[in-house]
Amino acid sequence: MLKCKFIGNVVFIFCLLFVKHKNVYLQQSQLLYIKTN
């Protein structure tokens, strides 16, 4: 039970990190797109 909860928390944290970095990546690519045009 506790192990399952721990794994759930780890997956949750990884998902948060992924979403955060994805947003940063999108912002960076948008800035580059604006600069090139």
PDB file with one MODEL, atoms N, CA, C and O in Angstrom:
MODEL        1
ATOM      1  N   MET A   1       0.840  -1.203   0.000  1.00  0.00           N
ATOM      2  CA  MET A   1       0.000   0.000   0.000  1.00  0.00           C
ATOM      3  C   MET A   1       0.880   1.260   0.000  1.00  0.00           C
ATOM      4  O   MET A   1       0.710   2.150  -0.834  1.00  0.00           O
ATOM      5  N   LEU A   2       1.817   1.315   0.947  1.00  0.00           N
ATOM      6  CA  LEU A   2       2.706   2.479   1.046  1.00  0.00           C
ATOM      7  C   LEU A   2       3.593   2.578  -0.187  1.00  0.00           C
ATOM      8  O   LEU A   2       3.836   3.667  -0.705  1.00  0.00           O
ATOM      9  N   LYS A   3       4.079   1.415  -0.655  1.00  0.00           N
ATOM     10  CA  LYS A   3       4.946   1.388  -1.839  1.00  0.00           C
ATOM     11  C   LYS A   3       4.183   1.909  -3.057  1.00  0.00           C
ATOM     12  O   LYS A   3       4.728   2.647  -3.878  1.00  0.00           O
ATOM     13  N   CYS A   4       2.932   1.517  -3.157  1.00  0.00           N
ATOM     14  CA  CYS A   4       2.095   1.944  -4.281  1.00  0.00           C
ATOM     15  C   CYS A   4       1.924   3.466  -4.242  1.00  0.00           C
ATOM     16  O   CYS A   4       1.997   4.136  -5.272  1.00  0.00           O
ATOM     17  N   LYS A   5       1.696   3.996  -3.042  1.00  0.00           N
ATOM     18  CA  LYS A   5       1.520   5.436  -2.877  1.00  0.00           C
ATOM     19  C   LYS A   5       2.801   6.173  -3.253  1.00  0.00           C
ATOM     20  O   LYS A   5       2.762   7.226  -3.890  1.00  0.00           O
ATOM     21  N   PHE A   6       3.937   5.604  -2.850  1.00  0.00           N
ATOM     22  CA  PHE A   6       5.239   6.213  -3.149  1.00  0.00           C
ATOM     23  C   PHE A   6       5.454   6.289  -4.656  1.00  0.00           C
ATOM     24  O   PHE A   6       5.871   7.323  -5.177  1.00  0.00           O
ATOM     25  N   ILE A   7       5.168   5.190  -5.354  1.00  0.00           N
ATOM     26  CA  ILE A   7       5.329   5.153  -6.813  1.00  0.00           C
ATOM     27  C   ILE A   7       4.398   6.179  -7.466  1.00  0.00           C
ATOM     28  O   ILE A   7       4.773   6.849  -8.428  1.00  0.00           O
ATOM     29  N   GLY A   8       3.182   6.290  -6.930  1.00  0.00           N
ATOM     30  CA  GLY A   8       2.219   7.263  -7.443  1.00  0.00           C
ATOM     31  C   GLY A   8       2.747   8.682  -7.318  1.00  0.00           C
ATOM     32  O   GLY A   8       2.604   9.496  -8.231  1.00  0.00           O
ATOM     33  N   ASN A   9       3.370   8.971  -6.155  1.00  0.00           N
ATOM     34  CA  ASN A   9       3.936  10.306  -5.927  1.00  0.00           C
ATOM     35  C   ASN A   9       5.070  10.590  -6.897  1.00  0.00           C
ATOM     36  O   ASN A   9       5.169  11.694  -7.432  1.00  0.00           O
ATOM     37  N   VAL A  10       5.926   9.598  -7.127  1.00  0.00           N
ATOM     38  CA  VAL A  10       7.062   9.768  -8.045  1.00  0.00           C
ATOM     39  C   VAL A  10       6.553  10.057  -9.458  1.00  0.00           C
ATOM     40  O   VAL A  10       7.054  10.954 -10.136  1.00  0.00           O
ATOM     41  N   VAL A  11       5.560   9.293  -9.891  1.00  0.00           N
ATOM     42  CA  VAL A  11       4.986   9.495 -11.231  1.00  0.00           C
ATOM     43  C   VAL A  11       4.373  10.892 -11.327  1.00  0.00           C
ATOM     44  O   VAL A  11       4.516  11.578 -12.339  1.00  0.00           O
ATOM     45  N   PHE A  12       3.689  11.299 -10.256  1.00  0.00           N
ATOM     46  CA  PHE A  12       3.047  12.614 -10.212  1.00  0.00           C
ATOM     47  C   PHE A  12       4.084  13.725 -10.358  1.00  0.00           C
ATOM     48  O   PHE A  12       3.882  14.677 -11.113  1.00  0.00           O
ATOM     49  N   ILE A  13       5.202  13.598  -9.626  1.00  0.00           N
ATOM     50  CA  ILE A  13       6.277  14.599  -9.683  1.00  0.00           C
ATOM     51  C   ILE A  13       6.886  14.647 -11.086  1.00  0.00           C
ATOM     52  O   ILE A  13       7.156  15.724 -11.616  1.00  0.00           O
ATOM     53  N   PHE A  14       7.098  13.469 -11.680  1.00  0.00           N
ATOM     54  CA  PHE A  14       7.662  13.429 -13.031  1.00  0.00           C
ATOM     55  C   PHE A  14       6.722  14.103 -14.025  1.00  0.00           C
ATOM     56  O   PHE A  14       7.165  14.811 -14.930  1.00  0.00           O
ATOM     57  N   CYS A  15       5.427  13.879 -13.851  1.00  0.00           N
ATOM     58  CA  CYS A  15       4.435  14.501 -14.737  1.00  0.00           C
ATOM     59  C   CYS A  15       4.486  16.018 -14.603  1.00  0.00           C
ATOM     60  O   CYS A  15       4.440  16.738 -15.600  1.00  0.00           O
ATOM     61  N   LEU A  16       4.583  16.504 -13.353  1.00  0.00           N
ATOM     62  CA  LEU A  16       4.661  17.945 -13.110  1.00  0.00           C
ATOM     63  C   LEU A  16       5.892  18.535 -13.775  1.00  0.00           C
ATOM     64  O   LEU A  16       5.813  19.574 -14.431  1.00  0.00           O
ATOM     65  N   LEU A  17       7.038  17.868 -13.605  1.00  0.00           N
ATOM     66  CA  LEU A  17       8.291  18.342 -14.196  1.00  0.00           C
ATOM     67  C   LEU A  17       8.175  18.379 -15.712  1.00  0.00           C
ATOM     68  O   LEU A  17       8.611  19.334 -16.356  1.00  0.00           O
ATOM     69  N   PHE A  18       7.578  17.320 -16.281  1.00  0.00           N
ATOM     70  CA  PHE A  18       7.438  17.236 -17.735  1.00  0.00           C
ATOM     71  C   PHE A  18       6.593  18.393 -18.265  1.00  0.00           C
ATOM     72  O   PHE A  18       6.953  19.044 -19.246  1.00  0.00           O
ATOM     73  N   VAL A  19       5.466  18.637 -17.601  1.00  0.00           N
ATOM     74  CA  VAL A  19       4.569  19.715 -18.035  1.00  0.00           C
ATOM     75  C   VAL A  19       5.269  21.064 -17.926  1.00  0.00           C
ATOM     76  O   VAL A  19       5.156  21.909 -18.814  1.00  0.00           O
ATOM     77  N   LYS A  20       6.002  21.257 -16.812  1.00  0.00           N
ATOM     78  CA  LYS A  20       6.722  22.513 -16.589  1.00  0.00           C
ATOM     79  C   LYS A  20       7.743  22.746 -17.694  1.00  0.00           C
ATOM     80  O   LYS A  20       7.805  23.830 -18.275  1.00  0.00           O
ATOM     81  N   HIS A  21       8.546  21.721 -17.981  1.00  0.00           N
ATOM     82  CA  HIS A  21       9.588  21.857 -18.997  1.00  0.00           C
ATOM     83  C   HIS A  21       8.994  22.002 -20.392  1.00  0.00           C
ATOM     84  O   HIS A  21       9.547  22.700 -21.243  1.00  0.00           O
ATOM     85  N   LYS A  22       7.861  21.336 -20.619  1.00  0.00           N
ATOM     86  CA  LYS A  22       7.193  21.433 -21.912  1.00  0.00           C
ATOM     87  C   LYS A  22       6.749  22.879 -22.144  1.00  0.00           C
ATOM     88  O   LYS A  22       6.893  23.408 -23.247  1.00  0.00           O
ATOM     89  N   ASN A  23       6.209  23.514 -21.098  1.00  0.00           N
ATOM     90  CA  ASN A  23       5.775  24.907 -21.206  1.00  0.00           C
ATOM     91  C   ASN A  23       6.952  25.823 -21.496  1.00  0.00           C
ATOM     92  O   ASN A  23       6.849  26.722 -22.331  1.00  0.00           O
ATOM     93  N   VAL A  24       8.077  25.602 -20.807  1.00  0.00           N
ATOM     94  CA  VAL A  24       9.282  26.405 -21.024  1.00  0.00           C
ATOM     95  C   VAL A  24       9.757  26.230 -22.458  1.00  0.00           C
ATOM     96  O   VAL A  24      10.126  27.200 -23.119  1.00  0.00           O
ATOM     97  N   TYR A  25       9.748  24.987 -22.939  1.00  0.00           N
ATOM     98  CA  TYR A  25      10.190  24.689 -24.297  1.00  0.00           C
ATOM     99  C   TYR A  25       9.304  25.404 -25.320  1.00  0.00           C
ATOM    100  O   TYR A  25       9.797  25.959 -26.303  1.00  0.00           O
ATOM    101  N   LEU A  26       7.996  25.384 -25.077  1.00  0.00           N
ATOM    102  CA  LEU A  26       7.068  26.051 -25.985  1.00  0.00           C
ATOM    103  C   LEU A  26       7.314  27.552 -26.006  1.00  0.00           C
ATOM    104  O   LEU A  26       7.293  28.169 -27.071  1.00  0.00           O
ATOM    105  N   GLN A  27       7.549  28.149 -24.826  1.00  0.00           N
ATOM    106  CA  GLN A  27       7.818  29.584 -24.748  1.00  0.00           C
ATOM    107  C   GLN A  27       9.101  29.932 -25.486  1.00  0.00           C
ATOM    108  O   GLN A  27       9.152  30.932 -26.202  1.00  0.00           O
ATOM    109  N   GLN A  28      10.135  29.118 -25.319  1.00  0.00           N
ATOM    110  CA  GLN A  28      11.416  29.355 -25.982  1.00  0.00           C
ATOM    111  C   GLN A  28      11.244  29.302 -27.499  1.00  0.00           C
ATOM    112  O   GLN A  28      11.752  30.164 -28.216  1.00  0.00           O
ATOM    113  N   SER A  29      10.530  28.293 -27.981  1.00  0.00           N
ATOM    114  CA  SER A  29      10.351  28.149 -29.425  1.00  0.00           C
ATOM    115  C   SER A  29       9.516  29.302 -29.986  1.00  0.00           C
ATOM    116  O   SER A  29       9.735  29.741 -31.114  1.00  0.00           O
ATOM    117  N   GLN A  30       8.559  29.787 -29.194  1.00  0.00           N
ATOM    118  CA  GLN A  30       7.757  30.931 -29.636  1.00  0.00           C
ATOM    119  C   GLN A  30       8.620  32.179 -29.741  1.00  0.00           C
ATOM    120  O   GLN A  30       8.488  32.954 -30.688  1.00  0.00           O
ATOM    121  N   LEU A  31       9.518  32.375 -28.752  1.00  0.00           N
ATOM    122  CA  LEU A  31      10.423  33.531 -28.778  1.00  0.00           C
ATOM    123  C   LEU A  31      11.327  33.469 -30.002  1.00  0.00           C
ATOM    124  O   LEU A  31      11.536  34.474 -30.681  1.00  0.00           O
ATOM    125  N   LEU A  32      11.864  32.282 -30.277  1.00  0.00           N
ATOM    126  CA  LEU A  32      12.731  32.110 -31.444  1.00  0.00           C
ATOM    127  C   LEU A  32      11.951  32.408 -32.721  1.00  0.00           C
ATOM    128  O   LEU A  32      12.470  33.043 -33.640  1.00  0.00           O
ATOM    129  N   TYR A  33      10.709  31.949 -32.773  1.00  0.00           N
ATOM    130  CA  TYR A  33       9.859  32.156 -33.941  1.00  0.00           C
ATOM    131  C   TYR A  33       9.620  33.650 -34.164  1.00  0.00           C
ATOM    132  O   TYR A  33       9.656  34.131 -35.296  1.00  0.00           O
ATOM    133  N   ILE A  34       9.376  34.374 -33.073  1.00  0.00           N
ATOM    134  CA  ILE A  34       9.139  35.821 -33.164  1.00  0.00           C
ATOM    135  C   ILE A  34      10.406  36.542 -33.621  1.00  0.00           C
ATOM    136  O   ILE A  34      10.342  37.467 -34.430  1.00  0.00           O
ATOM    137  N   LYS A  35      11.557  36.114 -33.099  1.00  0.00           N
ATOM    138  CA  LYS A  35      12.830  36.754 -33.452  1.00  0.00           C
ATOM    139  C   LYS A  35      13.170  36.560 -34.926  1.00  0.00           C
ATOM    140  O   LYS A  35      13.685  37.473 -35.572  1.00  0.00           O
ATOM    141  N   THR A  36      12.883  35.373 -35.460  1.00  0.00           N
ATOM    142  CA  THR A  36      13.249  35.090 -36.849  1.00  0.00           C
ATOM    143  C   THR A  36      12.338  35.807 -37.834  1.00  0.00           C
ATOM    144  O   THR A  36      12.732  36.057 -38.973  1.00  0.00           O
ATOM    145  N   ASN A  37      11.122  36.141 -37.408  1.00  0.00           N
ATOM    146  CA  ASN A  37      10.198  36.812 -38.331  1.00  0.00           C
ATOM    147  C   ASN A  37      10.330  38.322 -38.256  1.00  0.00           C
ATOM    148  O   ASN A  37       9.627  39.039 -38.967  1.00  0.00           O
TER     149      ASN A  37
ENDMDL
END
